[in-house]
Amino acid sequence: TTRTRDTVPKAPRQGWSLRARLLIFVSIALWPIAVVSVFQGIERADADRSSIRDRMVQSAQGLAGDEDDLLASAEQITRAISNISAVNKVTPECDSVLKEALVGVTYFSNLMRIDRDGAVVCSALSHAKALNLSRLAVFGRARQAAGFVVSGEIPSAALQRPVVAGMLPLRDAQGGFQGALSIELDTGWLDS
């Protein structure tokens, strides 16, 4: 005889499957960790932004200090050279003295001795001797100043690129303006 299998009707499932319940349980268990991780990420991003801001401020202050050092160096160079007789009295050796003063100096591109009318009378760059700088605002300021004056960024006719010019007015014993000694700082060096 054949045995028939008694089929017992299956009862409809009540609730969620074991897999769904396990997924919900794990999700609930991990939820606080996820929330804490998000808050830690936000806090870390804020701390990183603050750190980057602080570093940028320090870099800016350092660069400003370097530029101040360059300008102080420019003033010292022009003061030292202004005491050389060949430059002060504009002798034939003036060009070579200015040229030699720039040997090994990478950030200053030109030195010029300018007469009281703004004409370049000697220069480290020979082609600059054809220039007249009387229209430059920095020359006008040097004419009136007692000490070293600095321009903003200006185009250099001698170098054909932007420079920052410094000028030291030269005065006679009575204080009369005798011209200026100009030094040009190549702005390309500042950008690097």
Buried (B, 14 or more C-beta within 10 A) or exposed (E): EEEEEEEEEEEEEEEEEEEEEEEEEEEEEEEEEEEEEEEEEEEEEEEEEEEEEEEEEEEEEEEEEEEEEBBEBBBEBBEEBBEBEBBBEBEEBBBEBBBEBBEEEEBBBBBBBBBBEBBBBBBBBEEBBEBBBBEBEBBBBBBEBEEBBBBEEBEBBBBEEBBBBBBBBBEEEEEEBBBBBBBBBBBEBBEE
